[in-house]
Amino acid sequence: MKYLINLLFLLGAAFFLGGCSDDDDPVDTPRLEVSESSLRFGSLATEQVIQVTSSEAWKIVNIPEWLSVEPVSGQAGEYEVKVAVIENTTEVERKVRLVVQAGTENWNLPVYQLEKGVLEINEKEFIALYNHTSLKVPYRSNGTLNVTFSEGVDWITAPVTKAVTDRNLALTLTVNNSNVIREAMVYLKDTQSNLNDTLKVTQYPEPKWKLDNDKLFAKYDMTELTHSFECNIPFDVEFDEEEVSWVTLKETKNEDGQFKMVFKLEPNTGEFFNRTKLRLENEVLGLSFPLSLSQMYKTYDGHTVIWKKPTYNDPFASVPDFQRITFNFILIGDGFTKEEIESGVYDLYCQEAMEGMESLEPFKTYSERFGFILLHAESAESGCTDYNATYGGPKVVDTRFKCSYDEFGSGMNCDYTAIQEFVKTSIEGAGLDYIPTQDVVIVMANGKRYGGVANLTKSGEGVAICPVSEEPFPNNFVQILRHEAGGHAFGKLADEYSFGGPIDASTASYLKSWQDAGMYLNVSMSSTEFPQPWQELKDRGKISDVYVGGFSCSGGVWRSSENSLMKGMDEGFNILSRYLIYLRMKNLRGEGMDFPSASLDDFLSQDKEDAQ
């Protein structure tokens, strides 16, 4: 009975307690918590640990094959759950929503895995100028990066937060106040994979260079040539020709404030020097400098080389050589030592002389009639005797043919007898014919200032003394050569400038004697009566006016143009001079018979003025 009474009491109490309305009843909701709102994985196989806390039994569902969960379920309590992914070898990001269930409660846990890892710097090298303080480097990545630098580099930094996510790596540089190039390696590492890449940053100093010599020479037997010049920036060396068989670039280097080039050479066993053109280029700074590289052939004193043969088709091939209608410019040097000749310095002047003559009208048009013969004459000392105090004189140089400047002017002197003997011996020793009345001897004196003279005879001989002047145009070597050798020595033309007073009787008589010999016909001692062929050109309307002054006289002598190579040296030959040179080429042997003789119509059909 007592047991029954107690039971009734408990039931009554329960009824009393539950007597409240239904709205006030407490809801017994399961408690479920997951430590992460989402999970993100890199492309490699890896795992993460999460915390699952539940007031009742739980489980995880919607697990894909590329992901594993351990454990996948549990009873009420707190659990460590390992979530692992296998490597994503695809190029597509993986996504899944894991669902943690506990009773009626669900917890959605998004899980992401990056596609196959990508980390690539678009350009592996960047060059910054000395005053550049920032640099943006584009790259490709699907992860988060750490940035580090090569050891000891303190002039370049990355953002303080080493996580790089904006696909542009912003670098900060200090100004390069040194005189040398500096380099830094920048290392990018993906924090979620083994991916990494490297960037090289080069920063120039303030550019400085001093390229004193743009002509490089090598001896015939050299197998390697090194050339350096003051420079603190790099250059690329490019050959103008696609293939050069005798030389290759071995290396370039910036070292100790010098830019060094090393060339590998094949020995020159031929009779002409090898020559090629190069360019020094720096694309960053937009710099380009032309160079020439020449390799000499084996020479010796008295050595004769046929530089260029005339290619004119002689219609009278059966006539003796002394009646030939082709001509040779015979090049000979004075004041060039054995070393200068062997190095190619002398030959380069010869090359310049040939190119200078063949690029000038009318020699350009009739270049097939002209040959060039090169003679090698060694002098004990380098240079040219100069007695003019203005240029440091008196200075006597021991040279082969005693070339010297006049004491009070730009005229020149030499030992003509020694020159003629050397030319005759050298030419004939080489099995060639030498015709002094047709061939022109050009003596290139190793003097660096303006000067020159042509020694003529009325029989037609001509020797031109031309210093290798380094003065600017028109007082440079090529213009001197064209005036003295082309105008005087070959064309037999008179000077058209007028530095003195009016012509006197003695000078007039002297001029007439030369004109009677068929020379100096480009000037006239009358303003109304002109020597042939001047009159012929005037009758055809090719010469419209006359100008006072010529033959170094300010009056009593007239010329056919205001200016020309025989007057101011800054232009080409005028039409009268070109015609006289043409006539000399055509009439030396009296071309005729079935071959067209010299005529104004023939000349005009081929005549060209030099482009200004």
C-alpha positions as CSV (number, residue, x, y, z in Angstrom):
1,M,0.0,0.0,0.0
2,K,2.8,2.4,0.9
3,Y,4.4,1.8,-2.5
4,L,1.1,2.7,-4.2
5,I,0.6,5.9,-2.2
6,N,4.2,7.0,-3.2
7,L,3.5,6.3,-6.9
8,L,0.3,8.3,-6.8
9,F,2.1,11.2,-5.2
10,L,4.8,11.3,-8.0
11,L,2.1,11.1,-10.7
12,G,0.3,14.0,-9.0
13,A,3.5,16.1,-8.9
14,A,4.2,15.4,-12.5
15,F,0.7,16.4,-13.5
16,F,1.1,19.6,-11.5
17,L,4.4,20.5,-13.1
18,G,3.0,19.8,-16.5
19,G,0.0,21.8,-16.0
20,C,1.5,24.8,-17.8
21,S,0.3,25.6,-21.3
22,D,1.9,23.8,-24.4
23,D,3.7,27.0,-25.5
24,D,5.9,27.0,-22.5
25,D,7.2,23.4,-23.1
26,P,11.1,23.4,-23.6
27,V,12.4,22.0,-27.0
28,D,15.2,19.4,-26.6
29,T,17.4,20.5,-29.7
30,P,20.6,18.6,-30.5
31,R,23.8,20.6,-30.2
32,L,26.1,20.5,-33.3
33,E,29.2,22.6,-34.0
34,V,32.0,22.3,-36.6
35,S,35.3,24.3,-36.1
36,E,35.5,25.4,-39.7
37,S,33.0,27.1,-42.0
38,S,34.9,25.8,-45.1
39,L,38.1,24.0,-46.1
40,R,40.5,24.9,-48.8
41,F,43.2,22.6,-50.2
42,G,46.1,23.0,-52.7
43,S,46.4,20.7,-55.6
44,L,48.6,18.2,-53.8
45,A,47.5,15.4,-51.6
46,T,47.2,16.7,-48.0
47,E,44.9,16.8,-45.0
48,Q,43.3,19.1,-42.5
49,V,41.8,18.4,-39.0
50,I,38.5,19.8,-37.9
51,Q,36.6,19.6,-34.6
52,V,33.1,18.2,-34.5
53,T,31.1,18.7,-31.3
54,S,27.7,17.1,-31.0
55,S,25.1,16.4,-28.2
56,E,24.1,13.2,-29.9
57,A,25.2,10.8,-32.5
58,W,26.5,12.4,-35.8
59,K,27.8,11.4,-39.2
60,I,29.2,13.0,-42.3
61,V,27.7,12.4,-45.7
62,N,28.2,13.4,-49.4
63,I,31.9,12.4,-49.5
64,P,33.3,12.3,-53.0
65,E,35.9,9.8,-54.2
66,W,38.8,12.3,-54.1
67,L,38.2,13.1,-50.5
68,S,38.3,10.9,-47.3
69,V,37.0,11.5,-43.8
70,E,38.2,9.8,-40.7
71,P,36.1,9.1,-38.7
72,V,32.9,9.6,-40.7
73,S,30.6,9.3,-37.6
74,G,30.5,9.3,-33.8
75,Q,28.4,9.4,-30.6
76,A,27.7,12.5,-28.6
77,G,30.8,14.3,-27.6
78,E,33.9,16.1,-29.2
79,Y,35.8,14.5,-32.0
80,E,38.9,15.4,-34.1
81,V,38.0,14.6,-37.7
82,K,40.7,14.2,-40.4
83,V,39.7,15.5,-43.9
84,A,42.2,14.4,-46.6
85,V,42.3,15.0,-50.4
86,I,44.2,13.2,-53.1
87,E,46.3,15.1,-55.6
88,N,44.3,17.1,-58.2
89,T,45.9,16.4,-61.5
90,T,43.2,18.0,-63.5
91,E,42.9,21.6,-64.6
92,V,39.6,22.1,-62.9
93,E,39.0,23.2,-59.3
94,R,37.3,20.5,-57.2
95,K,34.2,21.5,-55.0
96,V,32.0,19.6,-52.7
97,R,29.6,20.3,-49.8
98,L,30.1,17.9,-46.9
99,V,27.1,17.6,-44.7
100,V,27.5,16.8,-40.9
101,Q,24.2,15.4,-39.6
102,A,23.2,15.1,-35.9
103,G,19.6,14.2,-35.4
104,T,17.6,16.8,-37.2
105,E,20.5,19.2,-37.4
106,N,22.7,19.6,-40.6
107,W,26.0,21.5,-40.8
108,N,27.2,22.3,-44.4
109,L,30.9,22.3,-44.8
110,P,32.2,23.5,-48.3
111,V,35.4,21.9,-49.4
112,Y,37.6,23.3,-52.3
113,Q,40.7,21.9,-53.9
114,L,42.7,23.9,-56.4
115,E,43.2,22.6,-59.8
116,K,46.7,21.4,-60.9
117,G,49.2,23.8,-59.6
118,V,50.3,26.8,-61.7
119,L,53.1,29.2,-60.9
120,E,54.8,30.9,-63.8
121,I,56.5,34.2,-64.2
122,N,55.8,35.5,-67.6
123,E,59.3,37.0,-68.1
124,K,62.2,35.6,-66.3
125,E,64.5,38.6,-66.5
126,F,63.8,42.3,-65.9
127,I,66.1,45.2,-66.5
128,A,65.7,48.4,-64.5
129,L,67.4,51.7,-65.1
130,Y,69.5,53.2,-62.4
131,N,66.7,55.6,-61.2
132,H,63.9,53.1,-61.3
133,T,62.4,52.6,-57.8
134,S,59.5,50.3,-58.6
135,L,58.9,47.3,-60.8
136,K,55.7,45.2,-61.5
137,V,56.3,41.7,-62.6
138,P,53.2,39.8,-64.0
139,Y,52.9,36.1,-63.1
140,R,50.4,33.3,-63.3
141,S,49.4,31.4,-60.1
142,N,46.5,29.7,-58.5
143,G,47.9,29.8,-55.0
144,T,49.4,32.0,-52.4
145,L,53.1,32.9,-52.7
146,N,56.0,33.7,-50.5
147,V,58.8,36.0,-51.9
148,T,62.4,35.8,-50.9
149,F,65.7,37.1,-52.4
150,S,69.2,35.9,-53.0
151,E,71.6,36.2,-50.1
152,G,73.0,39.6,-49.3
153,V,70.6,41.6,-51.5
154,D,69.3,44.7,-49.7
155,W,68.4,47.0,-52.6
156,I,65.2,45.3,-53.6
157,T,62.2,44.4,-51.4
158,A,58.7,42.9,-51.8
159,P,55.5,43.9,-49.9
160,V,55.7,43.4,-46.1
161,T,53.0,40.7,-46.3
162,K,54.7,38.0,-48.2
163,A,51.5,36.7,-49.5
164,V,51.1,37.6,-53.1
165,T,47.6,37.2,-54.6
166,D,47.1,40.0,-57.1
167,R,49.1,38.4,-60.0
168,N,51.4,41.3,-60.2
169,L,54.5,41.2,-58.0
170,A,55.3,44.7,-56.9
171,L,59.0,45.2,-56.1
172,T,60.6,48.2,-54.6
173,L,64.2,49.2,-55.7
174,T,66.6,51.8,-54.5
175,V,68.5,54.1,-56.9
176,N,71.7,52.5,-58.2
177,N,74.3,55.1,-57.4
178,S,77.2,52.8,-58.0
179,N,79.1,52.4,-61.3
180,V,78.4,48.7,-61.7
181,I,75.5,46.6,-62.7
182,R,73.8,44.8,-59.8
183,E,71.7,41.7,-59.9
184,A,69.2,40.0,-57.6
185,M,67.4,36.7,-57.8
186,V,63.8,36.8,-56.7
187,Y,62.3,33.5,-55.5
188,L,58.6,32.8,-55.6
189,K,57.3,29.8,-53.6
190,D,53.7,28.5,-53.6
191,T,52.7,28.0,-49.9
192,Q,50.4,25.1,-50.7
193,S,52.5,23.1,-53.1
194,N,56.0,22.5,-54.2
195,L,55.7,24.9,-57.1
196,N,58.3,27.7,-57.4
197,D,59.8,30.0,-59.9
198,T,62.7,32.4,-60.1
199,L,63.1,35.9,-61.4
200,K,66.3,37.7,-62.3
201,V,66.3,41.5,-61.8
202,T,69.2,43.5,-63.2
203,Q,69.6,47.2,-62.4
204,Y,71.9,49.4,-64.5
205,P,74.1,52.1,-63.1
206,E,73.8,55.5,-64.7
207,P,75.0,54.6,-68.2
208,K,78.6,55.6,-69.2
209,W,80.6,54.6,-72.2
210,K,83.6,55.8,-74.2
211,L,83.9,54.1,-77.6
212,D,87.0,55.7,-79.0
213,N,87.7,53.3,-81.8
214,D,85.0,51.8,-84.1
215,K,87.6,50.0,-86.3
216,L,88.9,46.7,-85.0
217,F,92.0,45.0,-86.5
218,A,93.5,41.6,-86.3
219,K,96.8,40.3,-87.8
220,Y,96.6,37.5,-90.4
221,D,97.8,34.8,-88.0
222,M,95.6,35.7,-85.0
223,T,93.2,33.1,-83.7
224,E,91.6,35.3,-81.0
225,L,91.0,39.0,-80.7
226,T,90.0,40.8,-77.5
227,H,88.7,44.3,-77.6
228,S,87.7,46.3,-74.5
229,F,86.4,49.9,-74.0
230,E,85.3,51.9,-71.0
231,C,81.7,51.0,-70.4
232,N,79.4,50.1,-67.4
233,I,76.5,48.7,-69.3
234,P,76.1,45.6,-71.5
235,F,75.7,45.4,-75.2
236,D,74.7,42.7,-77.7
237,V,77.1,42.2,-80.5
238,E,75.4,41.6,-83.9
239,F,77.0,40.8,-87.2
240,D,75.4,42.6,-90.2
241,E,76.0,39.5,-92.4
242,E,74.0,36.4,-91.8
243,E,77.1,34.2,-92.0
244,V,80.7,35.1,-91.5
245,S,83.0,32.1,-92.0
246,W,86.3,33.6,-90.6
247,V,85.1,35.1,-87.3
248,T,82.7,34.2,-84.5
249,L,81.8,35.9,-81.2
250,K,83.3,33.9,-78.4
251,E,82.1,35.9,-75.4
252,T,81.2,39.4,-74.0
253,K,81.6,40.5,-70.5
254,N,81.2,43.6,-68.3
255,E,84.1,43.7,-65.9
256,D,85.9,46.4,-63.9
257,G,84.1,49.2,-65.8
258,Q,85.0,47.7,-69.2
259,F,83.0,46.0,-71.8
260,K,85.0,43.2,-73.3
261,M,84.4,41.4,-76.6
262,V,86.4,38.2,-77.5
263,F,86.3,37.0,-81.1
264,K,87.5,33.7,-82.4
265,L,89.3,33.9,-85.8
266,E,90.5,31.7,-88.6
267,P,94.0,32.6,-89.9
268,N,93.8,34.6,-93.2
269,T,95.8,32.8,-95.8
270,G,94.5,34.9,-98.7
271,E,95.7,38.0,-100.5
272,F,93.0,40.4,-99.3
273,F,92.0,41.3,-95.8
274,N,88.8,40.0,-94.3
275,R,86.3,42.6,-93.3
276,T,82.8,42.5,-91.7
277,K,80.5,45.0,-90.1
278,L,79.1,44.7,-86.6
279,R,76.7,46.5,-84.4
280,L,76.8,47.1,-80.6
281,E,73.2,47.3,-79.4
282,N,71.4,47.9,-76.1
283,E,67.7,47.7,-76.7
284,V,66.8,48.8,-73.2
285,L,68.5,52.2,-73.8
286,G,67.9,52.3,-77.5
287,L,71.6,52.5,-78.3
288,S,73.2,51.2,-81.5
289,F,76.9,51.7,-82.6
290,P,78.4,50.4,-85.9
291,L,81.8,48.7,-85.8
292,S,84.0,47.2,-88.4
293,L,86.3,44.2,-87.9
294,S,89.2,43.7,-90.3
295,Q,91.7,40.9,-90.5
296,M,94.9,41.6,-92.3
297,Y,96.6,39.2,-94.8
298,K,100.4,38.4,-94.7
299,T,102.4,41.4,-96.1
300,Y,106.0,42.4,-96.5
301,D,107.9,45.4,-97.8
302,G,107.3,45.8,-101.5
303,H,104.3,43.5,-101.5
304,T,101.9,44.2,-104.4
305,V,98.2,43.3,-104.4
306,I,95.8,43.6,-107.2
307,W,93.0,45.2,-105.2
308,K,90.5,45.4,-108.0
309,K,90.9,44.6,-111.8
310,P,89.2,46.7,-114.5
311,T,86.4,44.7,-115.9
312,Y,85.9,46.9,-119.0
313,N,85.4,44.8,-122.2
314,D,88.2,46.2,-124.4
315,P,87.2,46.1,-128.1
316,F,90.8,46.3,-129.1
317,A,92.2,43.4,-127.1
318,S,94.9,42.7,-129.7
319,V,96.7,46.1,-129.1
320,P,99.7,46.3,-126.9
321,D,99.2,46.9,-123.2
322,F,100.7,50.3,-123.3
323,Q,97.7,51.3,-125.5
324,R,95.1,50.0,-123.1
325,I,92.0,52.1,-122.3
326,T,91.7,51.0,-118.7
327,F,93.4,52.7,-115.8
328,N,94.9,51.9,-112.4
329,F,94.9,53.9,-109.2
330,I,98.1,52.8,-107.6
331,L,97.9,53.2,-103.8
332,I,101.1,53.6,-101.8
333,G,101.6,54.7,-98.2
334,D,104.2,56.8,-96.5
335,G,104.7,57.1,-92.8
336,F,103.2,53.7,-92.0
337,T,105.3,51.3,-90.0
338,K,105.6,47.5,-90.4
339,E,103.3,47.1,-87.4
340,E,100.7,49.5,-88.8
341,I,100.7,47.7,-92.2
342,E,100.5,44.2,-90.6
343,S,97.6,45.3,-88.3
344,G,95.5,46.4,-91.2
345,V,95.5,50.2,-90.5
346,Y,97.1,51.0,-93.8
347,D,94.8,48.7,-95.8
348,L,91.8,50.2,-94.3
349,Y,92.8,53.6,-95.6
350,C,93.2,52.0,-99.0
351,Q,89.7,50.5,-98.8
352,E,88.4,54.0,-97.9
353,A,90.2,55.5,-100.8
354,M,88.8,52.9,-103.3
355,E,85.3,53.3,-102.0
356,G,85.6,57.1,-102.0
357,M,86.7,57.2,-105.7
358,E,84.2,54.6,-106.9
359,S,81.2,56.4,-105.2
360,L,81.9,59.7,-107.0
361,E,80.7,60.6,-110.5
362,P,81.8,60.1,-113.2
363,F,84.1,57.5,-111.7
364,K,81.1,55.7,-110.4
365,T,79.5,55.4,-113.8
366,Y,82.7,54.2,-115.4
367,S,84.1,52.2,-112.5
368,E,84.6,49.1,-114.8
369,R,87.5,51.0,-116.5
370,F,89.4,51.5,-113.2
371,G,91.5,49.1,-111.2
372,F,93.2,49.6,-107.8
373,I,96.7,48.2,-107.1
374,L,97.9,48.3,-103.5
375,L,101.6,48.6,-102.6
376,H,103.2,48.1,-99.2
377,A,106.0,50.4,-98.3
378,E,107.3,50.3,-94.7
379,S,108.6,53.4,-93.0
380,A,110.9,53.5,-90.0
381,E,108.6,55.9,-88.1
382,S,104.8,56.6,-88.0
383,G,103.4,59.9,-89.1
384,C,104.3,62.8,-91.4
385,T,106.9,65.5,-91.2
386,D,105.3,68.9,-90.4
387,Y,107.3,72.2,-90.2
388,N,104.3,74.3,-89.4
389,A,104.6,75.7,-85.8
390,T,100.8,75.9,-85.6
391,Y,100.7,72.2,-85.7
392,G,103.6,71.5,-83.3
393,G,106.4,71.9,-85.8
394,P,109.1,71.6,-86.6
395,K,108.5,67.9,-86.4
396,V,110.6,65.6,-88.5
397,V,109.5,62.0,-89.1
398,D,111.6,59.4,-90.7
399,T,109.4,58.1,-93.5
400,R,110.1,56.1,-96.7
401,F,109.3,58.9,-99.2
402,K,109.9,62.0,-97.1
403,C,106.4,63.3,-97.3
404,S,106.0,66.6,-95.5
405,Y,103.6,69.5,-95.1
406,D,104.7,73.0,-96.3
407,E,106.0,75.2,-93.6
408,F,103.5,78.0,-94.4
409,G,100.5,76.2,-95.9
410,S,98.7,73.0,-96.7
411,G,100.8,72.0,-99.7
412,M,103.0,68.9,-99.5
413,N,106.4,67.7,-100.6
414,C,107.9,64.3,-101.1
415,D,110.7,62.4,-102.9
416,Y,109.0,61.9,-106.3
417,T,112.0,60.0,-107.7
418,A,111.9,57.4,-104.9
419,I,108.2,57.0,-105.3
420,Q,108.4,56.4,-109.1
421,E,111.2,53.9,-108.7
422,F,109.4,52.0,-105.9
423,V,106.2,51.9,-108.0
424,K,107.9,50.7,-111.1
425,T,109.9,48.0,-109.3
426,S,106.8,46.7,-107.3
427,I,104.4,46.8,-110.2
428,E,106.7,45.1,-112.7
429,G,107.9,42.6,-110.1
430,A,104.3,41.5,-109.7
431,G,104.0,40.9,-113.4
432,L,101.9,43.9,-114.1
433,D,102.3,46.7,-116.6
434,Y,102.7,50.3,-115.4
435,I,101.9,53.2,-117.7
436,P,102.9,56.4,-115.9
437,T,101.0,58.6,-118.4
438,Q,97.7,56.8,-117.7
439,D,97.9,55.3,-114.3
440,V,97.7,57.6,-111.2
441,V,99.9,57.1,-108.2
442,I,98.2,58.0,-104.9
443,V,100.6,58.5,-102.0
444,M,98.7,58.3,-98.7
445,A,100.8,60.3,-96.2
446,N,100.2,59.4,-92.6
447,G,99.3,63.0,-91.6
448,K,96.2,63.8,-89.7
449,R,95.5,67.3,-90.9
450,Y,94.3,68.9,-94.1
451,G,96.7,69.2,-97.0
452,G,97.5,67.7,-100.4
453,V,99.1,68.3,-103.8
454,A,99.2,66.8,-107.2
455,N,102.4,66.7,-109.3
456,L,101.6,66.6,-113.1
457,T,103.6,66.5,-116.2
458,K,102.5,67.7,-119.6
459,S,103.1,64.2,-120.9
460,G,100.2,63.0,-118.7
461,E,101.9,61.6,-115.6
462,G,100.2,62.3,-112.3
463,V,101.2,61.7,-108.6
464,A,98.8,62.8,-105.9
465,I,100.0,63.3,-102.3
466,C,97.0,62.9,-100.0
467,P,97.3,63.0,-96.2
468,V,94.8,60.7,-94.3
469,S,93.3,63.8,-92.7
470,E,91.0,63.3,-89.7
471,E,89.5,66.8,-90.1
472,P,85.7,67.0,-90.6
473,F,84.2,67.1,-94.1
474,P,85.1,68.7,-96.5
475,N,88.7,68.7,-95.3
476,N,88.7,64.9,-94.7
477,F,90.8,62.3,-96.4
478,V,88.3,61.1,-99.0
479,Q,87.5,64.7,-100.2
480,I,91.2,65.4,-100.5
481,L,91.7,62.2,-102.4
482,R,88.9,63.0,-104.8
483,H,90.2,66.5,-105.4
484,E,93.9,65.7,-105.8
485,A,93.8,62.2,-107.4
486,G,90.5,62.3,-109.3
487,G,90.5,66.0,-110.3
488,H,94.1,66.9,-110.7
489,A,96.1,63.7,-111.2
490,F,93.6,61.9,-113.5
491,G,91.3,64.6,-114.8
492,K,94.1,67.2,-115.3
493,L,91.7,69.8,-113.9
494,A,92.8,73.2,-112.6
495,D,91.8,74.6,-109.2
496,E,88.8,76.8,-109.4
497,Y,89.3,78.8,-106.2
498,S,90.7,82.3,-106.2
499,F,92.9,83.1,-103.2
500,G,95.3,85.5,-105.0
501,G,94.9,88.7,-107.0
502,P,94.1,89.0,-110.7
503,I,96.1,86.9,-113.1
504,D,99.4,88.4,-114.3
505,A,101.2,87.9,-117.6
506,S,103.5,85.2,-116.3
507,T,100.7,83.2,-114.8
508,A,98.6,83.6,-117.9
509,S,101.4,82.3,-120.1
510,Y,101.9,79.4,-117.7
511,L,98.2,78.5,-117.8
512,K,98.1,78.7,-121.6
513,S,101.0,76.3,-122.0
514,W,99.1,73.7,-120.0
515,Q,95.9,74.3,-121.9
516,D,97.8,73.9,-125.1
517,A,98.8,70.5,-123.8
518,G,95.1,69.6,-123.3
519,M,95.0,70.2,-119.5
520,Y,93.4,72.7,-117.2
521,L,90.5,73.2,-119.7
522,N,87.9,73.7,-116.9
523,V,89.0,77.4,-116.6
524,S,89.1,80.1,-119.2
525,M,91.0,83.3,-119.5
526,S,88.0,84.9,-121.3
527,S,84.5,85.4,-120.3
528,T,83.2,85.2,-123.9
529,E,85.6,82.8,-125.7
530,F,86.0,79.4,-124.1
531,P,88.2,76.5,-124.9
532,Q,86.7,73.2,-126.0
533,P,84.9,71.4,-124.7
534,W,83.5,74.2,-122.6
535,Q,82.2,75.9,-125.7
536,E,80.5,72.7,-126.8
537,L,78.6,72.4,-123.5
538,K,77.7,76.1,-123.6
539,D,76.3,75.8,-127.2
540,R,74.1,72.9,-126.0
541,G,72.8,75.0,-123.0
542,K,74.5,72.8,-120.4
543,I,76.5,75.8,-119.1
544,S,74.4,78.9,-118.7
545,D,76.8,81.4,-117.0
546,V,80.4,82.1,-116.1
547,Y,81.9,83.1,-112.7
548,V,85.0,85.1,-112.2
549,G,87.9,83.5,-110.3
550,G,89.9,80.4,-110.8
551,F,93.5,79.0,-111.0
552,S,94.1,80.8,-107.7
553,C,93.4,84.2,-109.4
554,S,90.6,86.5,-108.4
555,G,90.4,88.1,-111.8
556,G,91.2,87.4,-115.5
557,V,90.2,83.7,-115.0
558,W,86.6,82.3,-115.2
559,R,85.0,79.1,-114.2
560,S,81.8,77.4,-115.3
561,S,79.9,77.0,-112.0
562,E,79.5,78.8,-108.7
563,N,80.9,75.9,-106.7
564,S,82.4,72.4,-107.4
565,L,84.9,69.9,-106.0
566,M,87.7,71.9,-107.7
567,K,86.7,75.0,-105.8
568,G,85.1,74.5,-102.4
569,M,85.5,70.7,-102.0
570,D,82.1,70.4,-100.4
571,E,80.4,69.3,-103.7
572,G,81.0,66.9,-106.6
573,F,82.5,67.7,-110.0
574,N,80.5,70.2,-112.1
575,I,79.3,69.1,-115.6
576,L,82.4,70.5,-117.4
577,S,84.8,68.6,-115.1
578,R,82.8,65.4,-115.5
579,Y,82.9,65.8,-119.3
580,L,86.7,66.4,-119.3
581,I,87.2,63.3,-117.2
582,Y,85.0,61.3,-119.6
583,L,87.0,62.6,-122.6
584,R,90.3,61.6,-120.9
585,M,88.9,58.1,-120.4
586,K,87.7,57.8,-124.0
587,N,90.5,59.6,-125.9
588,L,93.7,58.3,-124.2
589,R,94.0,55.7,-126.9
590,G,91.9,57.3,-129.6
591,E,88.9,55.1,-129.5
592,G,87.3,55.0,-132.9
593,M,86.9,52.6,-135.9
594,D,83.7,50.5,-135.1
595,F,83.7,51.5,-131.5
596,P,81.8,54.7,-130.5
597,S,84.2,57.5,-130.1
598,A,83.9,60.2,-127.4
599,S,81.0,62.5,-128.0
600,L,78.8,64.9,-126.0
601,D,75.7,62.9,-126.9
602,D,77.3,59.7,-125.5
603,F,78.4,61.5,-122.4
604,L,75.1,63.2,-121.7
605,S,73.3,59.9,-122.1
606,Q,75.2,58.5,-119.1
607,D,76.0,61.6,-117.1
608,K,74.8,61.8,-113.5
609,E,75.2,64.4,-110.8
610,D,76.2,63.3,-107.3
611,A,73.4,63.4,-104.9
612,Q,73.7,66.3,-102.4
